[in-house]
């Protein structure tokens, strides 16, 4: 699996000692507010998530990176690419996403990691288009999406939970790496 260094972050594969800090992130209601039905996830759920994310790397050649602060080695969350099978109307597609611990919000880490992930999508995986799916009202994610240069493509509804979703896209042939 590829490792990516940015000025402040290391995007890397998952380690066994990432489970507890990622479970702490997933247990924070502020973090999970915009994800699925807003429920927090426990240690067992997080272990299953990480296993699924690692499998996607094997199957697709891309997936979700663990994001670590270079200065401290601390896990702050994830960013990466996935196939959004839960939303058939956008398929075939590859989506970028991120989730950071709330103590790391507002410092530009999500934008820094997501920008590096788009470079990876274009340069390492040869993708020509990436989408982002966000929940209407998630202003913090919308801000990151705008910084990435993604443009609105459609509004739809979550097929299970029914709330409105925004789909943005970027043509990576026009992406400014």
CNS distance restraints for C-alpha pairs under 8 A (distance, minus, plus):
assign (resid   1 and name CA) (resid  12 and name CA) 7.65 0.50 0.50
assign (resid   1 and name CA) (resid  13 and name CA) 6.53 0.50 0.50
assign (resid   1 and name CA) (resid  57 and name CA) 7.63 0.50 0.50
assign (resid   2 and name CA) (resid  12 and name CA) 6.80 0.50 0.50
assign (resid   2 and name CA) (resid  13 and name CA) 7.67 0.50 0.50
assign (resid   3 and name CA) (resid  10 and name CA) 7.03 0.50 0.50
assign (resid   3 and name CA) (resid  11 and name CA) 5.61 0.50 0.50
assign (resid   3 and name CA) (resid  12 and name CA) 4.72 0.50 0.50
assign (resid   3 and name CA) (resid  13 and name CA) 7.26 0.50 0.50
assign (resid   4 and name CA) (resid  10 and name CA) 5.78 0.50 0.50
assign (resid   4 and name CA) (resid  11 and name CA) 5.00 0.50 0.50
assign (resid   4 and name CA) (resid  12 and name CA) 6.65 0.50 0.50
assign (resid   4 and name CA) (resid 116 and name CA) 7.36 0.50 0.50
assign (resid   5 and name CA) (resid   9 and name CA) 5.82 0.50 0.50
assign (resid   5 and name CA) (resid  10 and name CA) 4.68 0.50 0.50
assign (resid   5 and name CA) (resid  11 and name CA) 6.37 0.50 0.50
assign (resid   6 and name CA) (resid  10 and name CA) 6.45 0.50 0.50
assign (resid   6 and name CA) (resid 112 and name CA) 7.26 0.50 0.50
assign (resid   6 and name CA) (resid 113 and name CA) 7.48 0.50 0.50
assign (resid   6 and name CA) (resid 116 and name CA) 7.14 0.50 0.50
assign (resid   8 and name CA) (resid  69 and name CA) 6.14 0.50 0.50
assign (resid   8 and name CA) (resid  70 and name CA) 5.51 0.50 0.50
assign (resid   8 and name CA) (resid  71 and name CA) 7.08 0.50 0.50
assign (resid   8 and name CA) (resid 109 and name CA) 8.00 0.50 0.50
assign (resid   9 and name CA) (resid  67 and name CA) 6.62 0.50 0.50
assign (resid   9 and name CA) (resid  68 and name CA) 5.63 0.50 0.50
assign (resid   9 and name CA) (resid  69 and name CA) 4.79 0.50 0.50
assign (resid   9 and name CA) (resid  70 and name CA) 5.07 0.50 0.50
assign (resid   9 and name CA) (resid 109 and name CA) 7.74 0.50 0.50
assign (resid   9 and name CA) (resid 113 and name CA) 7.21 0.50 0.50
assign (resid  10 and name CA) (resid  67 and name CA) 5.78 0.50 0.50
assign (resid  10 and name CA) (resid  68 and name CA) 5.09 0.50 0.50
assign (resid  10 and name CA) (resid  69 and name CA) 6.36 0.50 0.50
assign (resid  10 and name CA) (resid  70 and name CA) 6.00 0.50 0.50
assign (resid  11 and name CA) (resid  65 and name CA) 5.37 0.50 0.50
assign (resid  11 and name CA) (resid  66 and name CA) 5.65 0.50 0.50
assign (resid  11 and name CA) (resid  67 and name CA) 4.71 0.50 0.50
assign (resid  11 and name CA) (resid  68 and name CA) 6.46 0.50 0.50
assign (resid  11 and name CA) (resid  79 and name CA) 7.86 0.50 0.50
assign (resid  11 and name CA) (resid 113 and name CA) 7.37 0.50 0.50
assign (resid  12 and name CA) (resid  65 and name CA) 5.24 0.50 0.50
assign (resid  12 and name CA) (resid  66 and name CA) 5.28 0.50 0.50
assign (resid  12 and name CA) (resid  67 and name CA) 6.52 0.50 0.50
assign (resid  12 and name CA) (resid  68 and name CA) 7.75 0.50 0.50
assign (resid  13 and name CA) (resid  65 and name CA) 5.79 0.50 0.50
assign (resid  13 and name CA) (resid  66 and name CA) 5.86 0.50 0.50
assign (resid  14 and name CA) (resid  18 and name CA) 6.52 0.50 0.50
assign (resid  14 and name CA) (resid  50 and name CA) 7.50 0.50 0.50
assign (resid  14 and name CA) (resid  54 and name CA) 7.60 0.50 0.50
assign (resid  14 and name CA) (resid  65 and name CA) 7.14 0.50 0.50
assign (resid  14 and name CA) (resid  66 and name CA) 5.63 0.50 0.50
assign (resid  15 and name CA) (resid  19 and name CA) 7.73 0.50 0.50
assign (resid  17 and name CA) (resid  21 and name CA) 7.87 0.50 0.50
assign (resid  18 and name CA) (resid  22 and name CA) 6.00 0.50 0.50
assign (resid  18 and name CA) (resid  75 and name CA) 6.72 0.50 0.50
assign (resid  19 and name CA) (resid  23 and name CA) 5.96 0.50 0.50
assign (resid  19 and name CA) (resid  43 and name CA) 7.31 0.50 0.50
assign (resid  19 and name CA) (resid  46 and name CA) 6.94 0.50 0.50
assign (resid  19 and name CA) (resid  47 and name CA) 6.39 0.50 0.50
assign (resid  19 and name CA) (resid  50 and name CA) 7.89 0.50 0.50
assign (resid  20 and name CA) (resid  24 and name CA) 6.23 0.50 0.50
assign (resid  20 and name CA) (resid  43 and name CA) 6.99 0.50 0.50
assign (resid  21 and name CA) (resid  25 and name CA) 6.39 0.50 0.50
assign (resid  21 and name CA) (resid  75 and name CA) 6.62 0.50 0.50
assign (resid  21 and name CA) (resid  76 and name CA) 7.85 0.50 0.50
assign (resid  22 and name CA) (resid  26 and name CA) 6.21 0.50 0.50
assign (resid  22 and name CA) (resid  46 and name CA) 6.98 0.50 0.50
assign (resid  22 and name CA) (resid  75 and name CA) 7.47 0.50 0.50
assign (resid  22 and name CA) (resid  76 and name CA) 7.80 0.50 0.50
assign (resid  22 and name CA) (resid  77 and name CA) 6.34 0.50 0.50
assign (resid  23 and name CA) (resid  27 and name CA) 6.03 0.50 0.50
assign (resid  23 and name CA) (resid  41 and name CA) 7.03 0.50 0.50
assign (resid  23 and name CA) (resid  42 and name CA) 6.02 0.50 0.50
assign (resid  23 and name CA) (resid  43 and name CA) 5.16 0.50 0.50
assign (resid  23 and name CA) (resid  46 and name CA) 5.54 0.50 0.50
assign (resid  24 and name CA) (resid  28 and name CA) 6.65 0.50 0.50
assign (resid  25 and name CA) (resid  31 and name CA) 6.86 0.50 0.50
assign (resid  25 and name CA) (resid  77 and name CA) 7.17 0.50 0.50
assign (resid  25 and name CA) (resid 100 and name CA) 7.08 0.50 0.50
assign (resid  25 and name CA) (resid 101 and name CA) 4.99 0.50 0.50
assign (resid  25 and name CA) (resid 102 and name CA) 7.59 0.50 0.50
assign (resid  26 and name CA) (resid  31 and name CA) 6.82 0.50 0.50
assign (resid  26 and name CA) (resid  32 and name CA) 6.47 0.50 0.50
assign (resid  26 and name CA) (resid  40 and name CA) 5.75 0.50 0.50
assign (resid  26 and name CA) (resid  41 and name CA) 5.20 0.50 0.50
assign (resid  26 and name CA) (resid  42 and name CA) 6.97 0.50 0.50
assign (resid  26 and name CA) (resid  46 and name CA) 7.24 0.50 0.50
assign (resid  27 and name CA) (resid  31 and name CA) 7.95 0.50 0.50
assign (resid  27 and name CA) (resid  32 and name CA) 7.61 0.50 0.50
assign (resid  27 and name CA) (resid  40 and name CA) 4.80 0.50 0.50
assign (resid  27 and name CA) (resid  41 and name CA) 5.36 0.50 0.50
assign (resid  27 and name CA) (resid  42 and name CA) 6.13 0.50 0.50
assign (resid  28 and name CA) (resid  32 and name CA) 6.39 0.50 0.50
assign (resid  28 and name CA) (resid  40 and name CA) 6.43 0.50 0.50
assign (resid  28 and name CA) (resid 101 and name CA) 7.98 0.50 0.50
assign (resid  28 and name CA) (resid 102 and name CA) 7.92 0.50 0.50
assign (resid  29 and name CA) (resid  33 and name CA) 5.74 0.50 0.50
assign (resid  29 and name CA) (resid  38 and name CA) 7.26 0.50 0.50
assign (resid  29 and name CA) (resid  39 and name CA) 7.17 0.50 0.50
assign (resid  29 and name CA) (resid  40 and name CA) 5.90 0.50 0.50
assign (resid  30 and name CA) (resid 102 and name CA) 7.10 0.50 0.50
assign (resid  31 and name CA) (resid  99 and name CA) 7.43 0.50 0.50
assign (resid  31 and name CA) (resid 100 and name CA) 7.41 0.50 0.50
assign (resid  31 and name CA) (resid 101 and name CA) 6.69 0.50 0.50
assign (resid  31 and name CA) (resid 102 and name CA) 6.22 0.50 0.50
assign (resid  32 and name CA) (resid  36 and name CA) 7.97 0.50 0.50
assign (resid  32 and name CA) (resid  38 and name CA) 5.16 0.50 0.50
assign (resid  32 and name CA) (resid  39 and name CA) 6.36 0.50 0.50
assign (resid  32 and name CA) (resid  40 and name CA) 5.87 0.50 0.50
assign (resid  33 and name CA) (resid  37 and name CA) 7.74 0.50 0.50
assign (resid  33 and name CA) (resid  38 and name CA) 4.43 0.50 0.50
assign (resid  33 and name CA) (resid  39 and name CA) 7.30 0.50 0.50
assign (resid  34 and name CA) (resid  38 and name CA) 5.91 0.50 0.50
assign (resid  34 and name CA) (resid 135 and name CA) 6.39 0.50 0.50
assign (resid  34 and name CA) (resid 138 and name CA) 6.69 0.50 0.50
assign (resid  35 and name CA) (resid  39 and name CA) 7.78 0.50 0.50
assign (resid  36 and name CA) (resid 161 and name CA) 7.21 0.50 0.50
assign (resid  37 and name CA) (resid 161 and name CA) 6.58 0.50 0.50
assign (resid  41 and name CA) (resid  45 and name CA) 5.64 0.50 0.50
assign (resid  41 and name CA) (resid  46 and name CA) 6.45 0.50 0.50
assign (resid  42 and name CA) (resid  46 and name CA) 6.14 0.50 0.50
assign (resid  43 and name CA) (resid  47 and name CA) 6.16 0.50 0.50
assign (resid  44 and name CA) (resid  48 and name CA) 6.35 0.50 0.50
assign (resid  45 and name CA) (resid  49 and name CA) 6.20 0.50 0.50
assign (resid  46 and name CA) (resid  50 and name CA) 6.17 0.50 0.50
assign (resid  47 and name CA) (resid  51 and name CA) 6.23 0.50 0.50
assign (resid  48 and name CA) (resid  52 and name CA) 6.21 0.50 0.50
assign (resid  49 and name CA) (resid  53 and name CA) 6.14 0.50 0.50
assign (resid  50 and name CA) (resid  54 and name CA) 6.14 0.50 0.50
assign (resid  51 and name CA) (resid  55 and name CA) 6.27 0.50 0.50
assign (resid  52 and name CA) (resid  56 and name CA) 6.32 0.50 0.50
assign (resid  53 and name CA) (resid  57 and name CA) 6.71 0.50 0.50
assign (resid  53 and name CA) (resid  63 and name CA) 6.07 0.50 0.50
assign (resid  53 and name CA) (resid  64 and name CA) 5.98 0.50 0.50
assign (resid  54 and name CA) (resid  58 and name CA) 6.77 0.50 0.50
assign (resid  54 and name CA) (resid  63 and name CA) 7.11 0.50 0.50
assign (resid  54 and name CA) (resid  64 and name CA) 7.75 0.50 0.50
assign (resid  55 and name CA) (resid  59 and name CA) 6.19 0.50 0.50
assign (resid  56 and name CA) (resid  60 and name CA) 5.57 0.50 0.50
assign (resid  56 and name CA) (resid  61 and name CA) 7.24 0.50 0.50
assign (resid  56 and name CA) (resid  62 and name CA) 6.67 0.50 0.50
assign (resid  56 and name CA) (resid  63 and name CA) 5.56 0.50 0.50
assign (resid  56 and name CA) (resid  82 and name CA) 7.48 0.50 0.50
assign (resid  57 and name CA) (resid  61 and name CA) 4.84 0.50 0.50
assign (resid  57 and name CA) (resid  62 and name CA) 4.66 0.50 0.50
assign (resid  57 and name CA) (resid  63 and name CA) 4.87 0.50 0.50
assign (resid  57 and name CA) (resid  64 and name CA) 7.80 0.50 0.50
assign (resid  58 and name CA) (resid  62 and name CA) 7.70 0.50 0.50
assign (resid  61 and name CA) (resid 125 and name CA) 7.71 0.50 0.50
assign (resid  62 and name CA) (resid  80 and name CA) 7.70 0.50 0.50
assign (resid  62 and name CA) (resid  81 and name CA) 6.16 0.50 0.50
assign (resid  62 and name CA) (resid  82 and name CA) 7.15 0.50 0.50
assign (resid  62 and name CA) (resid 125 and name CA) 7.79 0.50 0.50
assign (resid  63 and name CA) (resid  80 and name CA) 5.57 0.50 0.50
assign (resid  63 and name CA) (resid  81 and name CA) 4.84 0.50 0.50
assign (resid  63 and name CA) (resid  82 and name CA) 5.46 0.50 0.50
assign (resid  64 and name CA) (resid  78 and name CA) 6.24 0.50 0.50
assign (resid  64 and name CA) (resid  79 and name CA) 5.45 0.50 0.50
assign (resid  64 and name CA) (resid  80 and name CA) 4.01 0.50 0.50
assign (resid  64 and name CA) (resid  81 and name CA) 5.73 0.50 0.50
assign (resid  64 and name CA) (resid  82 and name CA) 7.07 0.50 0.50
assign (resid  65 and name CA) (resid  78 and name CA) 5.47 0.50 0.50
assign (resid  65 and name CA) (resid  79 and name CA) 5.42 0.50 0.50
assign (resid  65 and name CA) (resid  80 and name CA) 5.45 0.50 0.50
assign (resid  66 and name CA) (resid  75 and name CA) 7.02 0.50 0.50
assign (resid  66 and name CA) (resid  76 and name CA) 7.94 0.50 0.50
assign (resid  66 and name CA) (resid  77 and name CA) 6.13 0.50 0.50
assign (resid  66 and name CA) (resid  78 and name CA) 4.66 0.50 0.50
assign (resid  66 and name CA) (resid  79 and name CA) 6.86 0.50 0.50
assign (resid  67 and name CA) (resid  75 and name CA) 5.82 0.50 0.50
assign (resid  67 and name CA) (resid  76 and name CA) 5.75 0.50 0.50
assign (resid  67 and name CA) (resid  77 and name CA) 5.37 0.50 0.50
assign (resid  67 and name CA) (resid  78 and name CA) 5.02 0.50 0.50
assign (resid  67 and name CA) (resid  79 and name CA) 6.77 0.50 0.50
assign (resid  67 and name CA) (resid 113 and name CA) 7.63 0.50 0.50
assign (resid  68 and name CA) (resid  73 and name CA) 5.67 0.50 0.50
assign (resid  68 and name CA) (resid  74 and name CA) 5.34 0.50 0.50
assign (resid  68 and name CA) (resid  75 and name CA) 4.37 0.50 0.50
assign (resid  68 and name CA) (resid  76 and name CA) 5.68 0.50 0.50
assign (resid  68 and name CA) (resid  77 and name CA) 7.43 0.50 0.50
assign (resid  69 and name CA) (resid  73 and name CA) 5.20 0.50 0.50
assign (resid  69 and name CA) (resid  74 and name CA) 5.38 0.50 0.50
assign (resid  69 and name CA) (resid  75 and name CA) 6.55 0.50 0.50
assign (resid  69 and name CA) (resid  76 and name CA) 6.88 0.50 0.50
assign (resid  70 and name CA) (resid  74 and name CA) 7.77 0.50 0.50
assign (resid  76 and name CA) (resid 100 and name CA) 5.56 0.50 0.50
assign (resid  76 and name CA) (resid 101 and name CA) 5.69 0.50 0.50
assign (resid  76 and name CA) (resid 104 and name CA) 6.84 0.50 0.50
assign (resid  77 and name CA) (resid  98 and name CA) 7.52 0.50 0.50
assign (resid  77 and name CA) (resid  99 and name CA) 5.49 0.50 0.50
assign (resid  77 and name CA) (resid 100 and name CA) 4.26 0.50 0.50
assign (resid  77 and name CA) (resid 101 and name CA) 6.01 0.50 0.50
assign (resid  78 and name CA) (resid  98 and name CA) 5.41 0.50 0.50
assign (resid  78 and name CA) (resid  99 and name CA) 5.38 0.50 0.50
assign (resid  78 and name CA) (resid 100 and name CA) 6.37 0.50 0.50
assign (resid  79 and name CA) (resid  96 and name CA) 7.33 0.50 0.50
assign (resid  79 and name CA) (resid  97 and name CA) 5.57 0.50 0.50
assign (resid  79 and name CA) (resid  98 and name CA) 4.03 0.50 0.50
assign (resid  79 and name CA) (resid  99 and name CA) 6.51 0.50 0.50
assign (resid  79 and name CA) (resid 110 and name CA) 7.64 0.50 0.50
assign (resid  79 and name CA) (resid 113 and name CA) 6.47 0.50 0.50
assign (resid  79 and name CA) (resid 114 and name CA) 6.37 0.50 0.50
assign (resid  79 and name CA) (resid 117 and name CA) 7.37 0.50 0.50
assign (resid  80 and name CA) (resid  96 and name CA) 5.55 0.50 0.50
assign (resid  80 and name CA) (resid  97 and name CA) 5.71 0.50 0.50
assign (resid  80 and name CA) (resid  98 and name CA) 6.57 0.50 0.50
assign (resid  80 and name CA) (resid 114 and name CA) 7.17 0.50 0.50
assign (resid  80 and name CA) (resid 117 and name CA) 5.97 0.50 0.50
assign (resid  81 and name CA) (resid  94 and name CA) 6.38 0.50 0.50
assign (resid  81 and name CA) (resid  95 and name CA) 5.47 0.50 0.50
assign (resid  81 and name CA) (resid  96 and name CA) 4.59 0.50 0.50
assign (resid  81 and name CA) (resid  97 and name CA) 6.47 0.50 0.50
assign (resid  81 and name CA) (resid 117 and name CA) 7.54 0.50 0.50
assign (resid  81 and name CA) (resid 121 and name CA) 7.95 0.50 0.50
assign (resid  82 and name CA) (resid  94 and name CA) 5.60 0.50 0.50
assign (resid  82 and name CA) (resid  95 and name CA) 5.37 0.50 0.50
assign (resid  82 and name CA) (resid  96 and name CA) 6.59 0.50 0.50
assign (resid  82 and name CA) (resid  97 and name CA) 7.83 0.50 0.50
assign (resid  83 and name CA) (resid  92 and name CA) 7.97 0.50 0.50
assign (resid  83 and name CA) (resid  93 and name CA) 6.17 0.50 0.50
assign (resid  83 and name CA) (resid  94 and name CA) 4.83 0.50 0.50
assign (resid  83 and name CA) (resid  95 and name CA) 6.07 0.50 0.50
assign (resid  84 and name CA) (resid  88 and name CA) 7.62 0.50 0.50
assign (resid  84 and name CA) (resid  90 and name CA) 7.86 0.50 0.50
assign (resid  84 and name CA) (resid  91 and name CA) 7.40 0.50 0.50
assign (resid  84 and name CA) (resid  93 and name CA) 6.85 0.50 0.50
assign (resid  84 and name CA) (resid  94 and name CA) 6.64 0.50 0.50
assign (resid  84 and name CA) (resid  95 and name CA) 6.29 0.50 0.50
assign (resid  85 and name CA) (resid  91 and name CA) 7.14 0.50 0.50
assign (resid  86 and name CA) (resid 159 and name CA) 7.46 0.50 0.50
assign (resid  87 and name CA) (resid  91 and name CA) 7.28 0.50 0.50
assign (resid  87 and name CA) (resid 158 and name CA) 7.37 0.50 0.50
assign (resid  87 and name CA) (resid 159 and name CA) 6.86 0.50 0.50
assign (resid  93 and name CA) (resid 129 and name CA) 7.82 0.50 0.50
assign (resid  93 and name CA) (resid 130 and name CA) 6.89 0.50 0.50
assign (resid  93 and name CA) (resid 131 and name CA) 6.99 0.50 0.50
assign (resid  94 and name CA) (resid 129 and name CA) 7.52 0.50 0.50
assign (resid  94 and name CA) (resid 130 and name CA) 5.36 0.50 0.50
assign (resid  94 and name CA) (resid 131 and name CA) 6.20 0.50 0.50
assign (resid  95 and name CA) (resid 130 and name CA) 5.53 0.50 0.50
assign (resid  95 and name CA) (resid 131 and name CA) 4.60 0.50 0.50
assign (resid  95 and name CA) (resid 132 and name CA) 5.15 0.50 0.50
assign (resid  95 and name CA) (resid 133 and name CA) 7.14 0.50 0.50
assign (resid  96 and name CA) (resid 114 and name CA) 7.39 0.50 0.50
assign (resid  96 and name CA) (resid 117 and name CA) 7.75 0.50 0.50
assign (resid  96 and name CA) (resid 118 and name CA) 7.87 0.50 0.50
assign (resid  96 and name CA) (resid 130 and name CA) 6.73 0.50 0.50
assign (resid  96 and name CA) (resid 131 and name CA) 6.30 0.50 0.50
assign (resid  96 and name CA) (resid 132 and name CA) 5.38 0.50 0.50
assign (resid  96 and name CA) (resid 133 and name CA) 8.00 0.50 0.50
assign (resid  97 and name CA) (resid 114 and name CA) 7.59 0.50 0.50
assign (resid  97 and name CA) (resid 132 and name CA) 6.68 0.50 0.50
assign (resid  97 and name CA) (resid 133 and name CA) 7.86 0.50 0.50
assign (resid  98 and name CA) (resid 110 and name CA) 6.72 0.50 0.50
assign (resid  98 and name CA) (resid 114 and name CA) 7.31 0.50 0.50
assign (resid  99 and name CA) (resid 110 and name CA) 7.83 0.50 0.50
assign (resid 100 and name CA) (resid 104 and name CA) 6.42 0.50 0.50
assign (resid 100 and name CA) (resid 105 and name CA) 6.97 0.50 0.50
assign (resid 100 and name CA) (resid 110 and name CA) 7.23 0.50 0.50
assign (resid 101 and name CA) (resid 105 and name CA) 7.04 0.50 0.50
assign (resid 104 and name CA) (resid 109 and name CA) 7.26 0.50 0.50
assign (resid 105 and name CA) (resid 109 and name CA) 7.40 0.50 0.50
assign (resid 105 and name CA) (resid 110 and name CA) 7.79 0.50 0.50
assign (resid 108 and name CA) (resid 112 and name CA) 6.12 0.50 0.50
assign (resid 109 and name CA) (resid 113 and name CA) 6.03 0.50 0.50
assign (resid 110 and name CA) (resid 114 and name CA) 5.91 0.50 0.50
assign (resid 110 and name CA) (resid 144 and name CA) 6.97 0.50 0.50
assign (resid 111 and name CA) (resid 115 and name CA) 5.92 0.50 0.50
assign (resid 111 and name CA) (resid 144 and name CA) 5.43 0.50 0.50
assign (resid 111 and name CA) (resid 147 and name CA) 7.00 0.50 0.50
assign (resid 111 and name CA) (resid 148 and name CA) 7.30 0.50 0.50
assign (resid 112 and name CA) (resid 116 and name CA) 6.39 0.50 0.50
assign (resid 113 and name CA) (resid 117 and name CA) 6.19 0.50 0.50
assign (resid 114 and name CA) (resid 118 and name CA) 6.26 0.50 0.50
assign (resid 114 and name CA) (resid 148 and name CA) 7.61 0.50 0.50
assign (resid 115 and name CA) (resid 119 and name CA) 6.41 0.50 0.50
assign (resid 115 and name CA) (resid 148 and name CA) 6.37 0.50 0.50
assign (resid 115 and name CA) (resid 177 and name CA) 7.74 0.50 0.50
assign (resid 116 and name CA) (resid 120 and name CA) 6.24 0.50 0.50
assign (resid 117 and name CA) (resid 121 and name CA) 6.16 0.50 0.50
assign (resid 118 and name CA) (resid 122 and name CA) 6.27 0.50 0.50
assign (resid 118 and name CA) (resid 130 and name CA) 7.85 0.50 0.50
assign (resid 118 and name CA) (resid 172 and name CA) 7.73 0.50 0.50
assign (resid 119 and name CA) (resid 123 and name CA) 5.80 0.50 0.50
assign (resid 119 and name CA) (resid 124 and name CA) 7.71 0.50 0.50
assign (resid 119 and name CA) (resid 177 and name CA) 5.89 0.50 0.50
assign (resid 120 and name CA) (resid 124 and name CA) 5.03 0.50 0.50
assign (resid 120 and name CA) (resid 125 and name CA) 6.57 0.50 0.50
assign (resid 121 and name CA) (resid 125 and name CA) 4.99 0.50 0.50
assign (resid 121 and name CA) (resid 126 and name CA) 6.19 0.50 0.50
assign (resid 121 and name CA) (resid 127 and name CA) 5.50 0.50 0.50
assign (resid 121 and name CA) (resid 130 and name CA) 7.98 0.50 0.50
assign (resid 122 and name CA) (resid 126 and name CA) 4.75 0.50 0.50
assign (resid 122 and name CA) (resid 127 and name CA) 5.11 0.50 0.50
assign (resid 122 and name CA) (resid 128 and name CA) 6.49 0.50 0.50
assign (resid 122 and name CA) (resid 172 and name CA) 6.08 0.50 0.50
assign (resid 122 and name CA) (resid 173 and name CA) 7.76 0.50 0.50
assign (resid 123 and name CA) (resid 127 and name CA) 7.97 0.50 0.50
assign (resid 127 and name CA) (resid 172 and name CA) 7.13 0.50 0.50
assign (resid 128 and name CA) (resid 171 and name CA) 5.88 0.50 0.50
assign (resid 128 and name CA) (resid 172 and name CA) 4.93 0.50 0.50
assign (resid 128 and name CA) (resid 173 and name CA) 6.07 0.50 0.50
assign (resid 129 and name CA) (resid 169 and name CA) 7.00 0.50 0.50
assign (resid 129 and name CA) (resid 170 and name CA) 5.71 0.50 0.50
assign (resid 129 and name CA) (resid 171 and name CA) 4.59 0.50 0.50
assign (resid 129 and name CA) (resid 172 and name CA) 5.31 0.50 0.50
assign (resid 129 and name CA) (resid 173 and name CA) 7.91 0.50 0.50
assign (resid 130 and name CA) (resid 169 and name CA) 5.72 0.50 0.50
assign (resid 130 and name CA) (resid 170 and name CA) 5.63 0.50 0.50
assign (resid 130 and name CA) (resid 171 and name CA) 6.86 0.50 0.50
assign (resid 130 and name CA) (resid 172 and name CA) 7.18 0.50 0.50
assign (resid 131 and name CA) (resid 150 and name CA) 7.79 0.50 0.50
assign (resid 131 and name CA) (resid 167 and name CA) 6.67 0.50 0.50
assign (resid 131 and name CA) (resid 168 and name CA) 5.44 0.50 0.50
assign (resid 131 and name CA) (resid 169 and name CA) 4.16 0.50 0.50
assign (resid 131 and name CA) (resid 170 and name CA) 6.41 0.50 0.50
assign (resid 132 and name CA) (resid 145 and name CA) 7.35 0.50 0.50
assign (resid 132 and name CA) (resid 150 and name CA) 7.99 0.50 0.50
assign (resid 132 and name CA) (resid 167 and name CA) 5.71 0.50 0.50
assign (resid 132 and name CA) (resid 168 and name CA) 5.17 0.50 0.50
assign (resid 132 and name CA) (resid 169 and name CA) 6.26 0.50 0.50
assign (resid 133 and name CA) (resid 165 and name CA) 6.59 0.50 0.50
assign (resid 133 and name CA) (resid 166 and name CA) 5.70 0.50 0.50
assign (resid 133 and name CA) (resid 167 and name CA) 4.66 0.50 0.50
assign (resid 133 and name CA) (resid 168 and name CA) 6.53 0.50 0.50
assign (resid 134 and name CA) (resid 138 and name CA) 6.90 0.50 0.50
assign (resid 134 and name CA) (resid 141 and name CA) 6.88 0.50 0.50
assign (resid 134 and name CA) (resid 142 and name CA) 7.26 0.50 0.50
assign (resid 134 and name CA) (resid 165 and name CA) 5.57 0.50 0.50
assign (resid 134 and name CA) (resid 166 and name CA) 5.29 0.50 0.50
assign (resid 134 and name CA) (resid 167 and name CA) 6.63 0.50 0.50
assign (resid 135 and name CA) (resid 163 and name CA) 7.44 0.50 0.50
assign (resid 135 and name CA) (resid 164 and name CA) 6.17 0.50 0.50
assign (resid 135 and name CA) (resid 165 and name CA) 4.50 0.50 0.50
assign (resid 135 and name CA) (resid 166 and name CA) 6.13 0.50 0.50
assign (resid 136 and name CA) (resid 163 and name CA) 7.92 0.50 0.50
assign (resid 136 and name CA) (resid 164 and name CA) 5.69 0.50 0.50
assign (resid 136 and name CA) (resid 165 and name CA) 5.43 0.50 0.50
assign (resid 136 and name CA) (resid 166 and name CA) 6.18 0.50 0.50
assign (resid 138 and name CA) (resid 142 and name CA) 6.32 0.50 0.50
assign (resid 139 and name CA) (resid 143 and name CA) 6.11 0.50 0.50
assign (resid 140 and name CA) (resid 144 and name CA) 6.61 0.50 0.50
assign (resid 141 and name CA) (resid 145 and name CA) 6.15 0.50 0.50
assign (resid 142 and name CA) (resid 146 and name CA) 6.19 0.50 0.50
assign (resid 143 and name CA) (resid 147 and name CA) 6.30 0.50 0.50
assign (resid 144 and name CA) (resid 148 and name CA) 6.34 0.50 0.50
assign (resid 145 and name CA) (resid 149 and name CA) 6.70 0.50 0.50
assign (resid 145 and name CA) (resid 150 and name CA) 5.74 0.50 0.50
assign (resid 145 and name CA) (resid 168 and name CA) 7.61 0.50 0.50
assign (resid 146 and name CA) (resid 150 and name CA) 5.75 0.50 0.50
assign (resid 146 and name CA) (resid 151 and name CA) 7.34 0.50 0.50
assign (resid 149 and name CA) (resid 170 and name CA) 6.81 0.50 0.50
assign (resid 149 and name CA) (resid 175 and name CA) 7.59 0.50 0.50
assign (resid 150 and name CA) (resid 168 and name CA) 5.66 0.50 0.50
assign (resid 150 and name CA) (resid 169 and name CA) 5.04 0.50 0.50
assign (resid 150 and name CA) (resid 170 and name CA) 4.72 0.50 0.50
assign (resid 151 and name CA) (resid 168 and name CA) 5.10 0.50 0.50
assign (resid 151 and name CA) (resid 169 and name CA) 5.46 0.50 0.50
assign (resid 151 and name CA) (resid 170 and name CA) 6.44 0.50 0.50
assign (resid 152 and name CA) (resid 166 and name CA) 7.21 0.50 0.50
assign (resid 152 and name CA) (resid 167 and name CA) 6.11 0.50 0.50
assign (resid 152 and name CA) (resid 168 and name CA) 4.26 0.50 0.50
assign (resid 152 and name CA) (resid 169 and name CA) 6.53 0.50 0.50
assign (resid 153 and name CA) (resid 166 and name CA) 7.72 0.50 0.50
assign (resid 153 and name CA) (resid 167 and name CA) 5.54 0.50 0.50
assign (resid 153 and name CA) (resid 168 and name CA) 5.06 0.50 0.50
assign (resid 153 and name CA) (resid 169 and name CA) 6.29 0.50 0.50
assign (resid 154 and name CA) (resid 166 and name CA) 6.11 0.50 0.50
assign (resid 154 and name CA) (resid 167 and name CA) 5.29 0.50 0.50
assign (resid 154 and name CA) (resid 168 and name CA) 7.10 0.50 0.50
assign (resid 155 and name CA) (resid 164 and name CA) 6.91 0.50 0.50
assign (resid 155 and name CA) (resid 165 and name CA) 5.67 0.50 0.50
assign (resid 155 and name CA) (resid 166 and name CA) 4.63 0.50 0.50
assign (resid 155 and name CA) (resid 167 and name CA) 6.12 0.50 0.50
assign (resid 156 and name CA) (resid 164 and name CA) 5.73 0.50 0.50
assign (resid 156 and name CA) (resid 165 and name CA) 5.20 0.50 0.50
assign (resid 156 and name CA) (resid 166 and name CA) 6.45 0.50 0.50
assign (resid 156 and name CA) (resid 167 and name CA) 7.68 0.50 0.50
assign (resid 157 and name CA) (resid 162 and name CA) 5.28 0.50 0.50
assign (resid 157 and name CA) (resid 163 and name CA) 5.39 0.50 0.50
assign (resid 157 and name CA) (resid 164 and name CA) 4.34 0.50 0.50
assign (resid 157 and name CA) (resid 165 and name CA) 5.30 0.50 0.50
assign (resid 158 and name CA) (resid 162 and name CA) 4.70 0.50 0.50
assign (resid 158 and name CA) (resid 163 and name CA) 5.52 0.50 0.50
assign (resid 158 and name CA) (resid 164 and name CA) 6.29 0.50 0.50
assign (resid 158 and name CA) (resid 165 and name CA) 6.32 0.50 0.50
assign (resid 170 and name CA) (resid 174 and name CA) 7.83 0.50 0.50
assign (resid 170 and name CA) (resid 175 and name CA) 7.26 0.50 0.50
assign (resid 171 and name CA) (resid 175 and name CA) 6.61 0.50 0.50
